Amino acid sequence: VFDAAPKMKDTHLRTLLQDGARNNSMMTEWDGVTLDYCREKVDVETMDKLFALAEQEGVDAKKQQMFAGDKINETEGRPVLHVALRAPRDQVINVDGNNVVPDVWKALDAMEAFSNKVRSGEFIGHTGKPLTDVLCIGIGGSYLGVEFVFEALKTDPEAAAAAAGRSLRFLANVDPIDAKRGLEGLNAETTLVVVISKTFTTAETMLNAKTVKAWLVKELGTEDCVAKHVAACSTALDKTKAFGIDPANVFPFWDWVGGRFSCWSAVGVLGLSLQYGFSIVNKFLEGGHAMDEHFQKAPPKENLPLIMGLLAVWNCSVLGHEGVAILPYCQALVRFVPHIQQLDMESNGKRVKMDGSVVPMGTGAIHFGEPGTNGQHSFYQLMHQGRVVPAEFIGYARSQNPVMLPGEPVSNHDELMSNFFAQPDALALGKTAEELKADGVPETLVPHKTFTGDRPSLSLLLDVCDARSLGKLLALYEHRTAVQGWLWGINSFDQWGVQLGKVLANEVRSYLSGARAGTADDSKFVGPTKALLKKYMA
């Protein structure tokens, strides 16, 4: 694969795009999802080498091991089975000889029943009022994916109708400002709190949960209110009971679900079902499962997650591009990129292979982005005339909220999508000095208005942003993430890199606790940290 790099680096996209047969071979469609990757810096021969690389690295075998429930997360000794969370009832996925799918559906059925009771007014708060407002407390994977789906469905007509009269909020950051914002305007009598923590020990989540519990008790006058106003997604039943939560309102998830893959579990399903109803959430699960089936069964040259994973590795490790821009031309995907940041960067930001040896190339691109056209007025300047940043454009053929004003030449959605189609060509083709001179641009401005082009991108075009489509999109990016990790030989399903900062934060916390009481010892800190702590405590 590396042998193909010099030729591709020296071949401008203007040249590559003149090959109609090549272009046609790089557009593939499945179930209303079209992938066009002809603006990537690859030719047919390069793609053949990438497909051969996937075969050489055993991507298909590793994929089948994941779906079979094998313990492919070797550093933690766990299976990786977010796919089981969206499996049909009759599917069999065994872990240590036990089919986990019935357990998944037992939890889904329980969440459907509970959310129906809350939404219908059968389950009411401590003072007898319906619970119309939900506050989900969780961080990282217990927050980002759920918020992405919530925001994406807010303006879907079916979901919006189902959510009429209800609200869903999130409290993630331990910063007390987040708690103040999360609680602002809420009435404790109509508020249901969902605490999301597998072990019920996550530092930020538990401090926020205690803060909100104190608010509930103050507003409602008794600790007895907790059982009627707090539910949990957790496996620590002893701790949830001690917190005051009714065991009937605690919903499980499993250690074979990684946090950044968990919005398909109780982590996401409970809050989203309370807001939109389980039937809509189930369409999201069905979309995810449909993409799972495609990923498992589609041949390599038609397999969307495989192709996107291969191109991500090509751009990052072979061509040496350290970033990638995710550019959804759909405001409903306003929180998609933050979730993909965690999904990919926490998964693939690794320096060693599964066997402990150092990866001999860069892994894990820096993901960033913003919905179009907002991003065009922010960072596209750099993408066009600064650093080369591979881009992934996401657009929809139909809008959730179509608007056509009398007298306007195009609809609002067509105006948006005009940019979706134009930007990849502008990045790829650029504008030469000769073209500028022919347009009559003054000589002094020609260098400033020259666009070198040759900047790679791919485009995803979907039908409409609804629950099922969102399931397909998220599962696509999950599998894209896994493919990259299998190609690099790393473990995309652990996250040891987040631990050291937590350990050091515990030491600082202990110091601050002592310092506030006048008995602190700062000898364990380096000099600059001691100095900054003194300023903080002054």
C-alpha positions as CSV (number, residue, x, y, z in Angstrom):
1,V,0.0,0.0,0.0
2,F,2.8,2.4,0.9
3,D,4.3,1.7,-2.6
4,A,1.2,3.3,-4.1
5,A,1.6,6.5,-2.2
6,P,4.2,8.4,-4.3
7,K,2.2,7.9,-7.5
8,M,-1.0,9.0,-5.9
9,K,0.6,12.0,-4.2
10,D,1.9,13.1,-7.6
11,T,-1.4,12.6,-9.4
12,H,-3.8,15.6,-9.0
13,L,-7.5,14.9,-8.4
14,R,-8.2,16.9,-11.6
15,T,-6.5,14.1,-13.5
16,L,-8.1,11.3,-11.5
17,L,-11.5,12.7,-12.0
18,Q,-11.2,12.6,-15.7
19,D,-11.4,8.8,-15.6
20,G,-15.1,8.1,-15.9
21,A,-14.8,4.3,-15.3
22,R,-12.8,5.0,-12.2
23,N,-15.4,7.5,-10.9
24,N,-18.2,5.1,-11.6
25,S,-16.4,2.3,-9.7
26,M,-16.1,4.5,-6.6
27,M,-19.8,5.1,-6.1
28,T,-21.7,2.4,-4.3
29,E,-25.2,2.4,-2.8
30,W,-27.1,0.3,-0.2
31,D,-30.5,0.8,1.2
32,G,-30.8,4.5,0.6
33,V,-27.2,5.3,1.5
34,T,-24.9,6.4,-1.3
35,L,-21.1,6.6,-0.9
36,D,-19.1,8.5,-3.5
37,Y,-15.4,8.4,-2.9
38,C,-14.1,9.3,-6.3
39,R,-12.6,12.5,-4.8
40,E,-10.2,10.5,-2.6
41,K,-6.6,10.3,-3.7
42,V,-6.9,6.7,-5.0
43,D,-7.1,4.9,-8.3
44,V,-8.6,1.5,-8.9
45,E,-5.2,-0.2,-8.5
46,T,-4.7,1.5,-5.1
47,M,-8.2,0.4,-3.9
48,D,-7.3,-3.2,-5.0
49,K,-4.2,-2.9,-2.8
50,L,-6.3,-1.6,0.1
51,F,-8.8,-4.5,-0.2
52,A,-5.9,-6.9,-0.3
53,L,-4.5,-5.2,2.9
54,A,-7.9,-5.9,4.6
55,E,-7.6,-9.5,3.6
56,Q,-4.0,-9.8,4.7
57,E,-4.8,-8.3,8.1
58,G,-7.8,-10.6,8.6
59,V,-10.4,-7.9,8.8
60,D,-13.2,-10.3,7.8
61,A,-12.2,-12.9,10.4
62,K,-12.0,-10.2,13.1
63,K,-15.4,-8.9,12.1
64,Q,-16.9,-12.4,12.4
65,Q,-15.2,-12.8,15.8
66,M,-16.8,-9.6,17.0
67,F,-20.3,-10.7,15.9
68,A,-19.8,-14.2,17.4
69,G,-19.1,-12.8,20.8
70,D,-15.5,-13.7,21.0
71,K,-13.4,-11.8,23.5
72,I,-11.7,-9.5,21.0
73,N,-11.1,-6.8,23.6
74,E,-8.1,-8.8,24.9
75,T,-6.7,-6.2,27.3
76,E,-9.9,-6.3,29.3
77,G,-10.9,-9.9,28.5
78,R,-14.3,-8.9,27.1
79,P,-16.4,-9.4,24.0
80,V,-17.4,-6.4,22.0
81,L,-21.1,-6.7,21.4
82,H,-22.8,-3.4,20.9
83,V,-24.3,-5.2,17.8
84,A,-26.2,-7.5,20.2
85,L,-28.0,-4.4,21.6
86,R,-29.8,-4.0,18.2
87,A,-30.2,-7.6,17.3
88,P,-33.7,-9.1,16.6
89,R,-35.3,-11.2,19.3
90,D,-34.7,-14.4,17.5
91,Q,-31.0,-13.9,16.9
92,V,-28.5,-16.0,18.9
93,I,-25.2,-14.4,20.1
94,N,-23.4,-16.4,22.8
95,V,-21.0,-15.2,25.4
96,D,-19.4,-18.0,27.4
97,G,-22.1,-20.3,26.1
98,N,-25.1,-18.1,27.1
99,N,-27.3,-16.3,24.5
100,V,-27.3,-12.6,25.5
101,V,-30.0,-11.5,23.1
102,P,-32.9,-12.5,25.5
103,D,-31.3,-10.5,28.2
104,V,-31.1,-7.5,25.9
105,W,-34.8,-7.8,25.0
106,K,-35.8,-8.3,28.7
107,A,-34.2,-4.9,29.3
108,L,-35.7,-3.3,26.2
109,D,-39.2,-4.6,27.2
110,A,-38.8,-3.3,30.7
111,M,-37.8,0.2,29.3
112,E,-40.7,0.2,26.9
113,A,-43.1,-0.6,29.8
114,F,-41.6,2.0,32.1
115,S,-41.5,4.7,29.4
116,N,-45.0,4.0,28.4
117,K,-46.2,4.3,32.1
118,V,-44.3,7.6,32.5
119,R,-45.5,9.0,29.1
120,S,-49.2,8.0,29.8
121,G,-49.2,9.4,33.3
122,E,-49.7,6.1,34.9
123,F,-46.3,6.5,36.7
124,I,-46.5,9.9,38.5
125,G,-44.2,11.9,40.7
126,H,-44.2,12.3,44.5
127,T,-47.0,15.0,44.5
128,G,-49.2,13.2,42.0
129,K,-48.2,15.2,38.9
130,P,-47.1,13.6,35.5
131,L,-43.4,13.4,34.9
132,T,-43.0,15.4,31.7
133,D,-39.4,16.5,32.0
134,V,-36.4,14.2,32.0
135,L,-32.8,15.0,33.1
136,C,-30.2,12.4,32.1
137,I,-27.0,12.5,34.2
138,G,-24.0,10.9,32.6
139,I,-20.7,11.7,30.9
140,G,-18.7,10.6,27.9
141,G,-20.3,7.6,26.3
142,S,-23.2,8.0,28.7
143,Y,-24.0,11.3,27.2
144,L,-22.6,12.2,23.8
145,G,-24.3,9.5,21.6
146,V,-27.6,10.0,23.4
147,E,-27.6,13.7,22.9
148,F,-26.7,13.3,19.2
149,V,-29.7,11.1,18.6
150,F,-32.0,13.3,20.7
151,E,-31.0,16.4,18.8
152,A,-31.2,14.7,15.4
153,L,-34.8,13.6,16.1
154,K,-36.1,16.9,17.5
155,T,-37.2,18.2,14.1
156,D,-38.2,14.8,12.6
157,P,-42.0,15.3,12.2
158,E,-43.0,11.9,13.7
159,A,-40.6,12.1,16.6
160,A,-41.5,15.8,17.3
161,A,-45.2,14.8,17.4
162,A,-44.4,12.0,19.8
163,A,-42.4,14.4,22.1
164,A,-45.1,17.1,22.3
165,G,-45.4,18.4,25.8
166,R,-42.2,16.7,27.0
167,S,-38.5,17.8,27.4
168,L,-35.2,16.0,27.7
169,R,-32.0,17.5,29.1
170,F,-28.5,16.4,29.8
171,L,-26.1,17.0,32.7
172,A,-22.6,15.8,32.0
173,N,-19.9,18.2,33.1
174,V,-19.0,18.3,36.8
175,D,-18.7,22.0,36.5
176,P,-21.5,23.4,38.8
177,I,-22.4,25.8,36.0
178,D,-23.7,22.8,34.0
179,A,-25.9,21.7,36.9
180,K,-27.3,25.2,37.2
181,R,-28.1,25.3,33.4
182,G,-29.5,21.8,33.5
183,L,-31.9,22.6,36.3
184,E,-32.9,26.1,35.2
185,G,-36.6,26.3,34.7
186,L,-37.3,22.8,35.8
187,N,-40.1,22.0,38.2
188,A,-39.1,19.2,40.6
189,E,-42.7,18.0,40.7
190,T,-42.7,17.1,37.0
191,T,-39.0,16.1,36.7
192,L,-37.7,12.5,36.3
193,V,-33.9,12.1,36.7
194,V,-32.0,9.3,35.0
195,V,-28.6,8.5,36.5
196,I,-26.3,6.7,34.1
197,S,-23.3,4.9,35.6
198,K,-22.6,1.2,35.3
199,T,-20.8,1.0,38.6
200,F,-22.5,4.0,40.2
201,T,-19.1,5.3,41.0
202,T,-18.2,7.6,38.1
203,A,-16.9,10.7,39.9
204,E,-18.4,13.4,37.8
205,T,-21.8,11.6,37.4
206,M,-22.2,10.8,41.1
207,L,-21.4,14.3,42.3
208,N,-23.9,15.6,39.8
209,A,-26.5,13.0,40.9
210,K,-26.0,14.0,44.5
211,T,-26.4,17.7,43.6
212,V,-29.7,17.0,41.7
213,K,-30.9,14.7,44.5
214,A,-30.3,17.5,47.0
215,W,-32.3,19.8,44.7
216,L,-35.2,17.3,44.5
217,V,-35.3,16.8,48.3
218,K,-35.2,20.6,48.9
219,E,-37.9,21.3,46.4
220,L,-40.2,18.4,47.4
221,G,-39.5,18.4,51.2
222,T,-38.6,14.7,51.7
223,E,-36.1,12.0,50.7
224,D,-39.1,9.8,50.0
225,C,-39.4,11.6,46.7
226,V,-36.3,9.9,45.2
227,A,-38.1,6.7,44.5
228,K,-40.6,8.5,42.4
229,H,-38.3,10.9,40.7
230,V,-35.0,9.0,40.0
231,A,-34.3,6.0,37.8
232,A,-30.9,4.6,36.9
233,C,-29.0,2.7,34.2
234,S,-26.6,0.7,36.2
235,T,-25.6,-2.8,37.4
236,A,-24.8,-1.8,41.0
237,L,-28.2,-2.5,42.5
238,D,-26.8,-2.2,46.1
239,K,-25.6,1.4,45.4
240,T,-28.7,2.4,43.5
241,K,-30.9,1.2,46.4
242,A,-28.8,3.0,48.9
243,F,-29.3,6.2,46.8
244,G,-33.0,5.7,47.2
245,I,-33.9,4.4,43.7
246,D,-36.6,1.8,43.4
247,P,-34.9,-1.5,42.1
248,A,-37.8,-1.8,39.6
249,N,-36.6,1.4,38.0
250,V,-33.0,0.4,37.4
251,F,-32.1,-0.8,34.0
252,P,-29.0,-2.9,33.2
253,F,-26.3,-2.8,30.6
254,W,-23.3,-5.1,30.3
255,D,-19.5,-5.0,30.5
256,W,-19.4,-6.2,26.8
257,V,-20.8,-2.7,25.9
258,G,-18.1,0.0,25.6
259,G,-19.2,3.4,26.8
260,R,-18.8,5.1,23.3
261,F,-20.9,2.3,21.8
262,S,-23.6,2.2,24.4
263,C,-26.3,4.6,23.2
264,W,-28.1,1.5,21.9
265,S,-28.4,0.2,25.4
266,A,-30.3,1.5,28.4
267,V,-27.8,4.4,28.4
268,G,-29.7,5.8,25.4
269,V,-32.8,3.8,25.0
270,L,-34.3,4.9,28.3
271,G,-34.0,8.6,27.9
272,L,-34.9,8.6,24.2
273,S,-38.0,6.3,24.8
274,L,-39.2,8.7,27.6
275,Q,-38.9,11.6,25.1
276,Y,-40.0,10.0,21.8
277,G,-41.6,6.7,22.7
278,F,-40.1,3.2,22.3
279,S,-41.5,2.6,18.8
280,I,-39.4,5.4,17.4
281,V,-36.3,4.3,19.3
282,N,-36.9,0.8,18.0
283,K,-36.6,2.1,14.4
284,F,-33.2,3.5,15.4
285,L,-32.2,0.1,16.6
286,E,-33.5,-1.5,13.4
287,G,-31.5,0.9,11.3
288,G,-28.3,-0.1,13.2
289,H,-29.0,-3.8,12.8
290,A,-29.6,-3.3,9.0
291,M,-26.1,-1.8,8.8
292,D,-24.7,-4.7,10.9
293,E,-26.2,-7.1,8.3
294,H,-24.7,-5.1,5.5
295,F,-21.3,-5.0,7.1
296,Q,-21.3,-8.7,7.7
297,K,-22.5,-9.8,4.3
298,A,-21.7,-7.3,1.6
299,P,-18.7,-8.0,-0.6
300,P,-15.7,-5.8,0.0
301,K,-16.2,-3.5,-3.0
302,E,-19.7,-2.8,-1.9
303,N,-19.1,-2.7,1.8
304,L,-19.6,0.8,3.1
305,P,-17.9,0.6,6.5
306,L,-15.0,-1.4,5.1
307,I,-14.4,1.1,2.3
308,M,-14.6,4.1,4.7
309,G,-12.3,2.4,7.2
310,L,-9.7,1.6,4.4
311,L,-9.8,5.2,3.1
312,A,-9.4,6.6,6.7
313,V,-6.3,4.5,7.2
314,W,-5.0,5.4,3.7
315,N,-5.4,9.2,4.5
316,C,-4.1,9.0,8.0
317,S,-1.2,6.5,7.9
318,V,-0.1,6.4,4.3
319,L,-0.7,9.9,3.0
320,G,0.1,11.3,6.5
321,H,-2.9,13.6,7.0
322,E,-3.4,14.0,10.8
323,G,-7.0,15.4,10.7
324,V,-10.3,14.6,9.2
325,A,-13.3,17.0,8.9
326,I,-16.8,15.5,9.4
327,L,-19.2,17.9,7.7
328,P,-22.9,17.1,8.0
329,Y,-25.1,19.3,5.7
330,C,-28.0,18.9,8.1
331,Q,-28.5,20.9,11.2
332,A,-30.2,18.0,12.9
333,L,-26.7,16.4,13.1
334,V,-25.5,19.3,15.3
335,R,-24.1,16.9,17.9
336,F,-23.0,14.1,15.6
337,V,-19.3,15.3,15.3
338,P,-18.7,15.5,19.1
339,H,-19.9,11.9,19.4
340,I,-17.8,10.7,16.5
341,Q,-14.8,12.5,18.1
342,Q,-15.2,10.2,21.1
343,L,-16.1,7.2,19.0
344,D,-13.0,7.4,16.8
345,M,-10.4,9.2,18.9
346,E,-11.0,7.2,22.1
347,S,-11.0,4.0,20.1
348,N,-8.1,4.6,17.8
349,G,-5.9,7.0,19.6
350,K,-3.4,4.2,20.5
351,R,0.4,3.9,20.3
352,V,0.7,0.1,20.7
353,K,-0.7,-2.9,19.0
354,M,-2.7,-5.6,20.8
355,D,0.6,-7.5,21.4
356,G,2.2,-4.5,23.1
357,S,4.5,-3.6,20.3
358,V,4.6,0.0,19.1
359,V,2.6,0.8,16.0
360,P,5.1,1.9,13.3
361,M,2.8,4.6,11.9
362,G,0.4,7.3,13.0
363,T,-3.1,6.1,14.2
364,G,-6.2,7.9,15.0
365,A,-6.9,11.1,13.1
366,I,-8.0,14.3,14.8
367,H,-11.7,14.5,14.1
368,F,-13.5,17.9,14.0
369,G,-16.4,19.5,12.2
370,E,-19.5,21.6,12.1
371,P,-22.8,21.4,10.2
372,G,-22.7,23.0,6.8
373,T,-23.0,25.8,5.9
374,N,-21.9,27.1,9.3
375,G,-18.5,25.5,9.0
376,Q,-17.9,27.2,5.6
377,H,-17.8,30.5,7.5
378,S,-15.5,29.1,10.1
379,F,-12.7,26.7,9.2
380,Y,-13.1,26.0,5.5
381,Q,-10.6,28.7,4.7
382,L,-7.9,26.5,6.1
383,M,-9.2,23.5,4.3
384,H,-9.1,25.3,0.9
385,Q,-5.9,27.2,1.1
386,G,-4.1,26.0,4.3
387,R,-3.5,22.5,5.5
388,V,-4.8,19.5,3.6
389,V,-7.6,18.0,5.7
390,P,-9.5,15.0,4.2
391,A,-13.2,15.6,4.6
392,E,-16.4,13.5,4.9
393,F,-19.5,15.2,3.6
394,I,-22.9,14.0,4.8
395,G,-26.1,15.1,3.2
396,Y,-29.8,14.2,2.8
397,A,-32.0,14.1,-0.3
398,R,-35.0,15.4,1.6
399,S,-35.2,17.8,4.5
400,Q,-37.0,17.1,7.9
401,N,-38.5,20.6,7.5
402,P,-38.9,21.6,3.8
403,V,-39.4,25.3,3.1
404,M,-40.1,26.8,-0.4
405,L,-40.7,30.5,-0.3
406,P,-42.6,32.2,-3.2
407,G,-40.4,34.0,-5.6
408,E,-37.2,32.2,-4.5
409,P,-35.4,30.2,-7.3
410,V,-34.8,27.2,-5.0
411,S,-36.0,25.7,-1.7
412,N,-34.1,26.3,1.5
413,H,-32.9,22.7,1.4
414,D,-31.7,23.0,-2.2
415,E,-29.8,26.1,-1.2
416,L,-28.1,24.1,1.6
417,M,-27.4,21.1,-0.7
418,S,-26.0,23.4,-3.5
419,N,-23.1,23.8,-1.1
420,F,-22.9,20.1,-0.2
421,F,-22.3,19.3,-3.9
422,A,-20.1,22.4,-4.6
423,Q,-17.6,22.1,-1.8
424,P,-16.1,18.7,-2.6
425,D,-15.5,19.8,-6.2
426,A,-13.9,23.1,-5.0
427,L,-11.6,21.2,-2.7
428,A,-10.7,18.6,-5.4
429,L,-10.3,20.9,-8.4
430,G,-9.3,24.2,-7.0
431,K,-8.8,27.3,-9.2
432,T,-5.6,27.8,-11.1
433,A,-3.7,31.0,-11.8
434,E,-4.4,30.7,-15.5
435,E,-8.1,30.4,-14.8
436,L,-8.0,33.5,-12.6
437,K,-6.2,35.5,-15.2
438,A,-8.7,34.4,-17.8
439,D,-11.4,35.7,-15.5
440,G,-9.7,39.1,-15.4
441,V,-8.5,38.9,-11.8
442,P,-5.8,41.6,-11.2
443,E,-2.2,40.2,-11.2
444,T,-1.6,41.2,-7.6
445,L,-4.6,39.2,-6.4
446,V,-3.9,36.0,-8.4
447,P,-1.7,34.4,-5.7
448,H,-4.3,35.1,-3.1
449,K,-7.2,33.7,-5.1
450,T,-5.4,30.6,-6.3
451,F,-6.8,27.3,-4.9
452,T,-4.4,24.4,-5.4
453,G,-7.1,21.9,-5.1
454,D,-6.1,18.2,-4.8
455,R,-7.8,18.0,-1.4
456,P,-9.5,14.6,-0.8
457,S,-13.0,14.0,0.4
458,L,-15.9,11.5,0.2
459,S,-19.6,12.2,0.2
460,L,-22.5,10.3,1.9
461,L,-25.9,11.0,0.6
462,L,-28.9,9.5,2.5
463,D,-32.6,9.8,2.0
464,V,-34.0,11.7,5.0
465,C,-32.8,12.2,8.6
466,D,-35.2,9.9,10.5
467,A,-34.8,7.3,13.3
468,R,-33.9,4.4,11.0
469,S,-31.5,6.4,8.9
470,L,-29.8,7.7,12.0
471,G,-29.3,4.1,13.2
472,K,-27.7,3.2,9.8
473,L,-25.4,6.3,9.9
474,L,-24.1,5.7,13.5
475,A,-23.6,2.0,13.0
476,L,-21.7,2.8,9.8
477,Y,-19.3,5.1,11.7
478,E,-18.9,2.5,14.5
479,H,-17.8,-0.2,12.0
480,R,-15.6,2.3,10.1
481,T,-13.9,2.8,13.5
482,A,-13.4,-0.9,14.1
483,V,-12.0,-1.5,10.6
484,Q,-9.3,1.0,11.1
485,G,-8.3,-0.6,14.4
486,W,-8.1,-4.1,12.9
487,L,-6.0,-2.8,10.0
488,W,-3.5,-1.2,12.5
489,G,-3.6,-4.2,14.8
490,I,-4.6,-2.1,17.8
491,N,-7.4,-2.6,20.4
492,S,-10.1,-0.1,19.5
493,F,-12.3,-1.2,22.4
494,D,-10.2,-0.2,25.5
495,Q,-9.3,3.3,26.7
496,W,-6.4,3.1,29.1
497,G,-5.4,6.6,28.0
498,V,-8.2,8.2,30.1
499,Q,-7.0,6.7,33.4
500,L,-3.8,8.5,34.3
501,G,-5.4,11.9,34.4
502,K,-8.1,10.5,36.7
503,V,-5.5,9.1,39.1
504,L,-3.7,12.4,39.2
505,A,-7.0,14.3,39.7
506,N,-7.7,12.1,42.8
507,E,-4.4,13.3,44.2
508,V,-5.2,16.9,43.5
509,R,-8.7,16.4,45.0
510,S,-7.1,15.1,48.2
511,Y,-4.8,18.0,48.4
512,L,-7.6,20.6,47.9
513,S,-9.7,18.9,50.6
514,G,-6.7,19.2,53.0
515,A,-5.8,22.7,51.9
516,R,-9.3,24.0,52.5
517,A,-8.9,22.6,56.1
518,G,-5.4,24.0,56.5
519,T,-3.5,20.6,56.5
520,A,-2.3,20.2,52.9
521,D,1.0,18.7,51.7
522,D,1.9,19.7,48.1
523,S,5.3,17.8,48.1
524,K,4.1,15.3,45.5
525,F,3.5,17.9,42.8
526,V,6.0,19.4,40.4
527,G,7.0,23.0,40.9
528,P,4.8,24.7,38.3
529,T,1.7,22.8,39.6
530,K,2.5,23.9,43.2
531,A,2.7,27.5,42.0
532,L,-0.6,27.3,40.1
533,L,-2.3,25.6,43.0
534,K,-1.2,28.4,45.4
535,K,-2.7,31.0,43.0
536,Y,-5.9,29.0,42.9
537,M,-6.1,28.8,46.7
538,A,-5.2,32.4,47.2
